[in-house]
């Protein structure tokens, strides 16, 4: 399959057309950004590590029956994916209080939630991805009612699968952000499943293995991500 023109350049990924109009190549890059790209850096090995983690996690959720956009891995950094229209709503599922949830409600990071909390955020760099309610999402035409219902169920399933997966590797899945896309009237889990879009804390120590390391300058992100990959591949 031929690679075509660059369709979209995100903060840490590029998306290329292919000779198949229904498929794209998603290429991970070594760029790291935080705070809506106000903080940036190049992080050695990040592309290949996030690509490998993403492939592994998409495989896990597939086994639980969640349909997703990844077709196959093409190279260390490239995934052949179904071409989808991304729904402009991020789905965040939280198991433990952290980040914007802690700030919004005046809570301390680390407090467990007795059931997962699901939140919607409108994808808008100009507005810094604001929290939105179901009614606004539907009324403003960002997603249909059935799509919200589908995304809620799928995101909670993914949360369950990935919580179990990470726990097997001694890590707590604190929270994560998921994105979905439309293709021919169906919804697929899309984007990436990586430590860039999740909070992952080592059980027992609370040591973060995610992008908070970069956001808060806690350690070397490249080494942290490689150690995380090593834990799941046994390397
Ligand atoms: P929070 O709302 O606490 O900032 O983020 C909740 C979770 O969703 C965290 O795991 C965070 O990494 C992820 N997340 C939220 N928004 C974004 C985003 O725009 N990009 C990425 N990569 N992750 C996000």
py3Dmol code that shows the C-alpha trace and the ligand (Angstrom):
import py3Dmol

protein = """\
ATOM      1  CA  UNK A   1       0.000   0.000   0.000  1.00  0.00           C
ATOM      2  CA  UNK A   2       1.361   3.423  -1.025  1.00  0.00           C
ATOM      3  CA  UNK A   3       1.770   6.227   1.525  1.00  0.00           C
ATOM      4  CA  UNK A   4       0.075   9.410   0.381  1.00  0.00           C
ATOM      5  CA  UNK A   5       0.060  13.030   1.475  1.00  0.00           C
ATOM      6  CA  UNK A   6       0.105  14.242   5.046  1.00  0.00           C
ATOM      7  CA  UNK A   7      -3.510  14.619   6.140  1.00  0.00           C
ATOM      8  CA  UNK A   8      -3.047  15.898   9.655  1.00  0.00           C
ATOM      9  CA  UNK A   9      -0.221  16.772  12.006  1.00  0.00           C
ATOM     10  CA  UNK A  10      -1.012  16.443  15.699  1.00  0.00           C
ATOM     11  CA  UNK A  11       1.137  17.162  18.746  1.00  0.00           C
ATOM     12  CA  UNK A  12       2.824  13.758  18.757  1.00  0.00           C
ATOM     13  CA  UNK A  13       1.473  12.015  15.656  1.00  0.00           C
ATOM     14  CA  UNK A  14       1.189  12.495  11.914  1.00  0.00           C
ATOM     15  CA  UNK A  15      -1.550  10.955   9.799  1.00  0.00           C
ATOM     16  CA  UNK A  16      -0.958  10.110   6.133  1.00  0.00           C
ATOM     17  CA  UNK A  17      -3.348   9.141   3.378  1.00  0.00           C
ATOM     18  CA  UNK A  18      -2.764   5.774   1.701  1.00  0.00           C
ATOM     19  CA  UNK A  19      -3.741   4.409  -1.700  1.00  0.00           C
ATOM     20  CA  UNK A  20      -6.785   2.906   0.066  1.00  0.00           C
ATOM     21  CA  UNK A  21      -9.289   5.734   0.726  1.00  0.00           C
ATOM     22  CA  UNK A  22     -10.579   3.917   3.831  1.00  0.00           C
ATOM     23  CA  UNK A  23      -7.160   3.583   5.485  1.00  0.00           C
ATOM     24  CA  UNK A  24      -4.483   5.901   6.855  1.00  0.00           C
ATOM     25  CA  UNK A  25      -1.012   5.540   8.315  1.00  0.00           C
ATOM     26  CA  UNK A  26      -0.636   6.926  11.829  1.00  0.00           C
ATOM     27  CA  UNK A  27       3.005   7.790  12.538  1.00  0.00           C
ATOM     28  CA  UNK A  28       4.122   8.391  16.119  1.00  0.00           C
ATOM     29  CA  UNK A  29       6.788  11.077  16.587  1.00  0.00           C
ATOM     30  CA  UNK A  30       9.336  11.781  19.329  1.00  0.00           C
ATOM     31  CA  UNK A  31       7.631  15.070  20.212  1.00  0.00           C
ATOM     32  CA  UNK A  32       6.219  15.567  23.704  1.00  0.00           C
ATOM     33  CA  UNK A  33       3.896  18.438  24.513  1.00  0.00           C
ATOM     34  CA  UNK A  34       2.025  19.490  27.620  1.00  0.00           C
ATOM     35  CA  UNK A  35      -0.259  22.306  28.721  1.00  0.00           C
ATOM     36  CA  UNK A  36      -1.864  22.606  25.268  1.00  0.00           C
ATOM     37  CA  UNK A  37       1.598  22.576  23.606  1.00  0.00           C
ATOM     38  CA  UNK A  38       2.938  25.490  25.683  1.00  0.00           C
ATOM     39  CA  UNK A  39       5.665  23.047  26.853  1.00  0.00           C
ATOM     40  CA  UNK A  40       7.472  21.006  24.177  1.00  0.00           C
ATOM     41  CA  UNK A  41      10.444  18.668  23.871  1.00  0.00           C
ATOM     42  CA  UNK A  42      11.864  15.932  21.704  1.00  0.00           C
ATOM     43  CA  UNK A  43      12.082  12.665  23.635  1.00  0.00           C
ATOM     44  CA  UNK A  44      14.358   9.929  22.315  1.00  0.00           C
ATOM     45  CA  UNK A  45      12.587   6.624  21.494  1.00  0.00           C
ATOM     46  CA  UNK A  46       9.140   8.002  22.398  1.00  0.00           C
ATOM     47  CA  UNK A  47       7.660   7.234  18.964  1.00  0.00           C
ATOM     48  CA  UNK A  48       8.647   3.562  18.924  1.00  0.00           C
ATOM     49  CA  UNK A  49       7.823   3.012  22.594  1.00  0.00           C
ATOM     50  CA  UNK A  50       4.356   4.596  22.334  1.00  0.00           C
ATOM     51  CA  UNK A  51       3.688   2.761  19.083  1.00  0.00           C
ATOM     52  CA  UNK A  52       4.587  -0.571  20.709  1.00  0.00           C
ATOM     53  CA  UNK A  53       2.532   0.135  23.856  1.00  0.00           C
ATOM     54  CA  UNK A  54      -0.437   1.261  21.769  1.00  0.00           C
ATOM     55  CA  UNK A  55      -0.395  -1.888  19.623  1.00  0.00           C
ATOM     56  CA  UNK A  56      -0.190  -4.072  22.701  1.00  0.00           C
ATOM     57  CA  UNK A  57      -3.090  -2.299  24.437  1.00  0.00           C
ATOM     58  CA  UNK A  58      -5.320  -2.229  21.338  1.00  0.00           C
ATOM     59  CA  UNK A  59      -4.776  -6.001  21.151  1.00  0.00           C
ATOM     60  CA  UNK A  60      -5.914  -6.333  24.768  1.00  0.00           C
ATOM     61  CA  UNK A  61      -9.131  -4.361  24.228  1.00  0.00           C
ATOM     62  CA  UNK A  62      -9.850  -6.219  20.982  1.00  0.00           C
ATOM     63  CA  UNK A  63      -9.925  -9.468  22.950  1.00  0.00           C
ATOM     64  CA  UNK A  64     -12.678  -7.915  25.068  1.00  0.00           C
ATOM     65  CA  UNK A  65     -14.718  -7.228  21.920  1.00  0.00           C
ATOM     66  CA  UNK A  66     -14.034  -3.504  21.576  1.00  0.00           C
ATOM     67  CA  UNK A  67     -13.683  -2.527  17.909  1.00  0.00           C
ATOM     68  CA  UNK A  68     -10.785  -0.197  17.157  1.00  0.00           C
ATOM     69  CA  UNK A  69      -9.030   1.512  14.250  1.00  0.00           C
ATOM     70  CA  UNK A  70      -5.696  -0.337  14.189  1.00  0.00           C
ATOM     71  CA  UNK A  71      -5.270  -2.719  11.241  1.00  0.00           C
ATOM     72  CA  UNK A  72      -1.581  -3.626  11.562  1.00  0.00           C
ATOM     73  CA  UNK A  73       1.828  -2.343  12.591  1.00  0.00           C
ATOM     74  CA  UNK A  74       3.826  -1.242   9.552  1.00  0.00           C
ATOM     75  CA  UNK A  75       7.122  -0.264  11.166  1.00  0.00           C
ATOM     76  CA  UNK A  76       8.519   0.656  14.582  1.00  0.00           C
ATOM     77  CA  UNK A  77       6.607   3.945  14.470  1.00  0.00           C
ATOM     78  CA  UNK A  78       3.807   3.429  11.915  1.00  0.00           C
ATOM     79  CA  UNK A  79       0.365   1.877  12.248  1.00  0.00           C
ATOM     80  CA  UNK A  80      -1.985   1.186   9.372  1.00  0.00           C
ATOM     81  CA  UNK A  81      -5.405   2.270  10.642  1.00  0.00           C
ATOM     82  CA  UNK A  82      -8.982   2.583   9.477  1.00  0.00           C
ATOM     83  CA  UNK A  83      -9.709   6.121   8.329  1.00  0.00           C
ATOM     84  CA  UNK A  84     -12.239   7.617  10.729  1.00  0.00           C
ATOM     85  CA  UNK A  85     -13.849  10.950  11.405  1.00  0.00           C
ATOM     86  CA  UNK A  86     -12.799  11.728  14.964  1.00  0.00           C
ATOM     87  CA  UNK A  87     -15.661  12.692  17.277  1.00  0.00           C
ATOM     88  CA  UNK A  88     -14.594  16.003  18.864  1.00  0.00           C
ATOM     89  CA  UNK A  89     -15.267  14.743  22.378  1.00  0.00           C
ATOM     90  CA  UNK A  90     -12.599  13.204  24.624  1.00  0.00           C
ATOM     91  CA  UNK A  91     -13.828  10.539  27.017  1.00  0.00           C
ATOM     92  CA  UNK A  92     -11.932  10.515  30.304  1.00  0.00           C
ATOM     93  CA  UNK A  93     -12.397   7.612  32.709  1.00  0.00           C
ATOM     94  CA  UNK A  94     -11.019   8.008  36.228  1.00  0.00           C
ATOM     95  CA  UNK A  95     -10.412   5.381  38.919  1.00  0.00           C
ATOM     96  CA  UNK A  96      -8.430   7.566  41.319  1.00  0.00           C
ATOM     97  CA  UNK A  97      -8.575  11.328  41.974  1.00  0.00           C
ATOM     98  CA  UNK A  98      -5.866  13.230  40.080  1.00  0.00           C
ATOM     99  CA  UNK A  99      -5.228  16.084  37.674  1.00  0.00           C
ATOM    100  CA  UNK A 100      -8.035  18.395  36.653  1.00  0.00           C
ATOM    101  CA  UNK A 101     -10.581  16.399  38.693  1.00  0.00           C
ATOM    102  CA  UNK A 102      -8.605  17.060  41.894  1.00  0.00           C
ATOM    103  CA  UNK A 103      -8.237  20.759  41.036  1.00  0.00           C
ATOM    104  CA  UNK A 104     -11.882  21.240  40.044  1.00  0.00           C
ATOM    105  CA  UNK A 105     -13.286  19.734  43.242  1.00  0.00           C
ATOM    106  CA  UNK A 106     -10.515  20.720  45.695  1.00  0.00           C
ATOM    107  CA  UNK A 107      -9.441  17.111  46.320  1.00  0.00           C
ATOM    108  CA  UNK A 108      -6.064  15.513  46.974  1.00  0.00           C
ATOM    109  CA  UNK A 109      -4.417  13.332  44.326  1.00  0.00           C
ATOM    110  CA  UNK A 110      -4.536   9.625  45.135  1.00  0.00           C
ATOM    111  CA  UNK A 111      -7.981   9.299  46.695  1.00  0.00           C
ATOM    112  CA  UNK A 112      -9.577   6.166  45.194  1.00  0.00           C
ATOM    113  CA  UNK A 113     -13.023   6.546  43.598  1.00  0.00           C
ATOM    114  CA  UNK A 114     -15.426   3.759  44.571  1.00  0.00           C
ATOM    115  CA  UNK A 115     -16.646   3.517  40.970  1.00  0.00           C
ATOM    116  CA  UNK A 116     -15.155   4.807  37.720  1.00  0.00           C
ATOM    117  CA  UNK A 117     -16.074   8.404  36.909  1.00  0.00           C
ATOM    118  CA  UNK A 118     -16.596   9.208  33.234  1.00  0.00           C
ATOM    119  CA  UNK A 119     -16.297  12.765  31.930  1.00  0.00           C
ATOM    120  CA  UNK A 120     -16.618  14.374  28.489  1.00  0.00           C
ATOM    121  CA  UNK A 121     -14.289  17.132  27.263  1.00  0.00           C
ATOM    122  CA  UNK A 122     -14.787  19.124  24.076  1.00  0.00           C
ATOM    123  CA  UNK A 123     -11.693  18.816  21.869  1.00  0.00           C
ATOM    124  CA  UNK A 124     -10.713  22.429  21.287  1.00  0.00           C
ATOM    125  CA  UNK A 125      -7.179  23.817  21.545  1.00  0.00           C
ATOM    126  CA  UNK A 126      -8.618  27.349  21.422  1.00  0.00           C
ATOM    127  CA  UNK A 127     -10.763  26.656  24.504  1.00  0.00           C
ATOM    128  CA  UNK A 128      -8.255  24.333  26.303  1.00  0.00           C
ATOM    129  CA  UNK A 129     -10.558  21.265  26.033  1.00  0.00           C
ATOM    130  CA  UNK A 130     -13.383  22.326  28.398  1.00  0.00           C
ATOM    131  CA  UNK A 131     -15.479  19.869  30.427  1.00  0.00           C
ATOM    132  CA  UNK A 132     -18.908  19.433  28.800  1.00  0.00           C
ATOM    133  CA  UNK A 133     -22.179  17.770  29.755  1.00  0.00           C
ATOM    134  CA  UNK A 134     -24.141  15.186  27.746  1.00  0.00           C
ATOM    135  CA  UNK A 135     -26.860  17.659  26.755  1.00  0.00           C
ATOM    136  CA  UNK A 136     -24.393  20.212  25.373  1.00  0.00           C
ATOM    137  CA  UNK A 137     -22.569  17.488  23.389  1.00  0.00           C
ATOM    138  CA  UNK A 138     -25.811  16.347  21.741  1.00  0.00           C
ATOM    139  CA  UNK A 139     -27.400  19.785  21.389  1.00  0.00           C
ATOM    140  CA  UNK A 140     -24.290  21.288  19.799  1.00  0.00           C
ATOM    141  CA  UNK A 141     -24.104  18.387  17.350  1.00  0.00           C
ATOM    142  CA  UNK A 142     -20.722  16.976  18.434  1.00  0.00           C
ATOM    143  CA  UNK A 143     -22.121  13.472  18.971  1.00  0.00           C
ATOM    144  CA  UNK A 144     -25.519  11.804  18.794  1.00  0.00           C
ATOM    145  CA  UNK A 145     -27.243  10.386  21.851  1.00  0.00           C
ATOM    146  CA  UNK A 146     -26.571   6.795  20.712  1.00  0.00           C
ATOM    147  CA  UNK A 147     -22.904   7.661  20.135  1.00  0.00           C
ATOM    148  CA  UNK A 148     -22.562   8.961  23.720  1.00  0.00           C
ATOM    149  CA  UNK A 149     -24.131   5.767  24.994  1.00  0.00           C
ATOM    150  CA  UNK A 150     -21.811   3.650  22.815  1.00  0.00           C
ATOM    151  CA  UNK A 151     -18.712   5.605  23.880  1.00  0.00           C
ATOM    152  CA  UNK A 152     -19.676   5.392  27.572  1.00  0.00           C
ATOM    153  CA  UNK A 153     -20.071   1.605  27.458  1.00  0.00           C
ATOM    154  CA  UNK A 154     -16.957   1.046  25.344  1.00  0.00           C
ATOM    155  CA  UNK A 155     -14.793   3.387  27.459  1.00  0.00           C
ATOM    156  CA  UNK A 156     -15.872   1.656  30.687  1.00  0.00           C
ATOM    157  CA  UNK A 157     -15.046  -1.738  29.158  1.00  0.00           C
ATOM    158  CA  UNK A 158     -11.648  -0.455  28.007  1.00  0.00           C
ATOM    159  CA  UNK A 159     -11.057   0.939  31.502  1.00  0.00           C
ATOM    160  CA  UNK A 160     -11.796  -2.472  33.021  1.00  0.00           C
ATOM    161  CA  UNK A 161      -9.555  -4.329  30.577  1.00  0.00           C
ATOM    162  CA  UNK A 162      -6.648  -1.915  30.912  1.00  0.00           C
ATOM    163  CA  UNK A 163      -6.975  -1.680  34.710  1.00  0.00           C
ATOM    164  CA  UNK A 164      -6.589  -5.470  34.844  1.00  0.00           C
ATOM    165  CA  UNK A 165      -3.752  -5.419  32.303  1.00  0.00           C
ATOM    166  CA  UNK A 166      -1.715  -2.791  34.147  1.00  0.00           C
ATOM    167  CA  UNK A 167      -2.406  -4.410  37.534  1.00  0.00           C
ATOM    168  CA  UNK A 168      -0.760  -7.589  36.230  1.00  0.00           C
ATOM    169  CA  UNK A 169       2.339  -5.463  35.709  1.00  0.00           C
ATOM    170  CA  UNK A 170       2.205  -3.833  39.146  1.00  0.00           C
ATOM    171  CA  UNK A 171       0.733  -0.572  37.917  1.00  0.00           C
ATOM    172  CA  UNK A 172      -2.511   1.247  38.764  1.00  0.00           C
ATOM    173  CA  UNK A 173      -4.456   2.824  35.909  1.00  0.00           C
ATOM    174  CA  UNK A 174      -5.452   6.102  37.571  1.00  0.00           C
ATOM    175  CA  UNK A 175      -7.231   7.681  34.611  1.00  0.00           C
ATOM    176  CA  UNK A 176      -7.103   7.822  30.829  1.00  0.00           C
ATOM    177  CA  UNK A 177      -8.466   9.680  27.863  1.00  0.00           C
ATOM    178  CA  UNK A 178     -10.081   7.847  24.936  1.00  0.00           C
ATOM    179  CA  UNK A 179     -11.168   9.031  21.507  1.00  0.00           C
ATOM    180  CA  UNK A 180     -13.597   7.456  19.073  1.00  0.00           C
ATOM    181  CA  UNK A 181     -14.104   7.864  15.341  1.00  0.00           C
ATOM    182  CA  UNK A 182     -16.865   7.208  12.854  1.00  0.00           C
ATOM    183  CA  UNK A 183     -16.451   4.954   9.824  1.00  0.00           C
ATOM    184  CA  UNK A 184     -19.401   4.013   7.648  1.00  0.00           C
ATOM    185  CA  UNK A 185     -21.950   4.559  10.396  1.00  0.00           C
ATOM    186  CA  UNK A 186     -20.081   2.609  13.086  1.00  0.00           C
ATOM    187  CA  UNK A 187     -17.853   3.798  15.904  1.00  0.00           C
ATOM    188  CA  UNK A 188     -14.299   2.612  16.495  1.00  0.00           C
ATOM    189  CA  UNK A 189     -11.943   3.255  19.394  1.00  0.00           C
ATOM    190  CA  UNK A 190      -9.306   5.465  17.772  1.00  0.00           C
ATOM    191  CA  UNK A 191      -6.265   7.669  18.496  1.00  0.00           C
ATOM    192  CA  UNK A 192      -3.722   5.976  20.803  1.00  0.00           C
ATOM    193  CA  UNK A 193      -3.502   3.999  24.033  1.00  0.00           C
ATOM    194  CA  UNK A 194      -0.282   5.254  25.568  1.00  0.00           C
ATOM    195  CA  UNK A 195       1.179   6.778  28.735  1.00  0.00           C
ATOM    196  CA  UNK A 196       0.753  10.168  27.018  1.00  0.00           C
ATOM    197  CA  UNK A 197      -2.998   9.934  27.520  1.00  0.00           C
ATOM    198  CA  UNK A 198      -3.152   7.964  30.780  1.00  0.00           C
ATOM    199  CA  UNK A 199      -1.988   8.239  34.365  1.00  0.00           C
ATOM    200  CA  UNK A 200      -0.107   5.108  35.434  1.00  0.00           C
ATOM    201  CA  UNK A 201       1.202   4.838  38.992  1.00  0.00           C
ATOM    202  CA  UNK A 202       3.423   2.061  40.278  1.00  0.00           C
ATOM    203  CA  UNK A 203       1.578   0.062  42.930  1.00  0.00           C
ATOM    204  CA  UNK A 204       3.036   0.557  46.381  1.00  0.00           C
ATOM    205  CA  UNK A 205       5.245   3.557  45.559  1.00  0.00           C
ATOM    206  CA  UNK A 206       2.910   5.759  43.492  1.00  0.00           C
ATOM    207  CA  UNK A 207       5.765   6.463  41.098  1.00  0.00           C
ATOM    208  CA  UNK A 208       4.295   7.861  37.861  1.00  0.00           C
ATOM    209  CA  UNK A 209       5.055   6.128  34.550  1.00  0.00           C
ATOM    210  CA  UNK A 210       3.158   8.622  32.387  1.00  0.00           C
ATOM    211  CA  UNK A 211       3.330  12.061  30.851  1.00  0.00           C
ATOM    212  CA  UNK A 212       3.056  13.735  34.271  1.00  0.00           C
ATOM    213  CA  UNK A 213       6.800  12.925  34.466  1.00  0.00           C
ATOM    214  CA  UNK A 214       7.254  15.446  31.647  1.00  0.00           C
ATOM    215  CA  UNK A 215       4.501  17.874  32.728  1.00  0.00           C
ATOM    216  CA  UNK A 216       6.036  18.170  36.227  1.00  0.00           C
ATOM    217  CA  UNK A 217       9.737  17.488  35.350  1.00  0.00           C
ATOM    218  CA  UNK A 218       9.849  14.495  37.715  1.00  0.00           C
ATOM    219  CA  UNK A 219      12.338  12.301  35.833  1.00  0.00           C
ATOM    220  CA  UNK A 220      13.658  11.484  32.367  1.00  0.00           C
ATOM    221  CA  UNK A 221      10.631  10.743  30.179  1.00  0.00           C
ATOM    222  CA  UNK A 222      12.545   8.682  27.629  1.00  0.00           C
ATOM    223  CA  UNK A 223      13.941   6.355  30.307  1.00  0.00           C
ATOM    224  CA  UNK A 224      10.607   6.181  32.132  1.00  0.00           C
ATOM    225  CA  UNK A 225       8.690   5.171  28.987  1.00  0.00           C
ATOM    226  CA  UNK A 226      11.323   2.601  28.018  1.00  0.00           C
ATOM    227  CA  UNK A 227      11.142   1.093  31.511  1.00  0.00           C
ATOM    228  CA  UNK A 228       7.344   0.922  31.191  1.00  0.00           C
ATOM    229  CA  UNK A 229       7.598  -0.881  27.849  1.00  0.00           C
ATOM    230  CA  UNK A 230      10.191  -3.216  29.349  1.00  0.00           C
ATOM    231  CA  UNK A 231       7.755  -4.121  32.123  1.00  0.00           C
ATOM    232  CA  UNK A 232       5.089  -5.249  29.686  1.00  0.00           C
ATOM    233  CA  UNK A 233       7.410  -6.995  27.253  1.00  0.00           C
ATOM    234  CA  UNK A 234       9.569  -8.491  29.994  1.00  0.00           C
ATOM    235  CA  UNK A 235      12.617  -6.736  28.481  1.00  0.00           C
TER     236      UNK A 235
END
"""
ligand_1 = """\
24
LIG
P -6.955 15.620 33.362
O -8.369 16.001 32.993
O -6.832 15.201 34.778
O -5.956 16.657 32.945
O -6.600 14.339 32.468
C -7.223 13.096 32.697
C -6.523 12.021 31.880
O -6.780 12.226 30.495
C -4.999 12.035 32.037
O -4.563 10.684 31.984
C -4.497 12.803 30.826
O -3.230 12.353 30.399
C -5.573 12.478 29.787
N -5.843 13.632 28.914
C -6.785 14.590 29.064
N -6.734 15.481 28.055
C -5.751 15.081 27.237
C -5.215 15.587 26.004
O -5.662 16.587 25.440
N -4.167 14.876 25.476
C -3.657 13.753 26.066
N -2.621 13.130 25.498
N -4.155 13.253 27.198
C -5.174 13.903 27.798
"""
view = py3Dmol.view(width=600, height=400)
view.addModel(protein, "pdb")
view.setStyle({"model": 0}, {"cartoon": {"style": "trace"}})
view.addModel(ligand_1, "xyz")
view.setStyle({"model": 1}, {"stick": {}})
view.zoomTo()
view.show()
